[in-house]
Amino acid sequence: MQTFGSEWLIIGLMIVAAFAMGMLLLGLNLIIGPSKPTAAKSAPYESGMPDITPVKARATPRFYVVAMLFVIFDIEAVFIFPWAVLFDELGVYGFVEMLSFIVLLFIGYIYAWKKGALEWV
């Protein structure tokens, strides 16, 4: 039968063994691995064509704004499900509270739409 201390000893040994294995493999890579860097090997390569124009950002900040708005409205919509489950127990008070919540959510959606945050191009 194992005691509490021996369980921690086994966990400690596993952590030490994992760290030692990682360090051993990194050290072997530095010692044995070939390393002959050249300018050609260090140059960026994409589809066989050399870089002609400077690299530009593929995703504009507008993409991130749309993504954040989606997450915000998606999380807000998650609050509707528990309300729907407890609808009978909450009564008129719960209905009015959820109605005001949905109205505020809709106002935020209209605001984002009018500001052009939902335009993709």
PyMOL commands that set and color helices and strands:
alter all, ss='L'
color gray80, all
select helices_A, chain A and resi 4-32+39-42+61-78+80-85+87-115
alter helices_A, ss='H'
color red, helices_A
deselect
rebuild
show_as cartoon
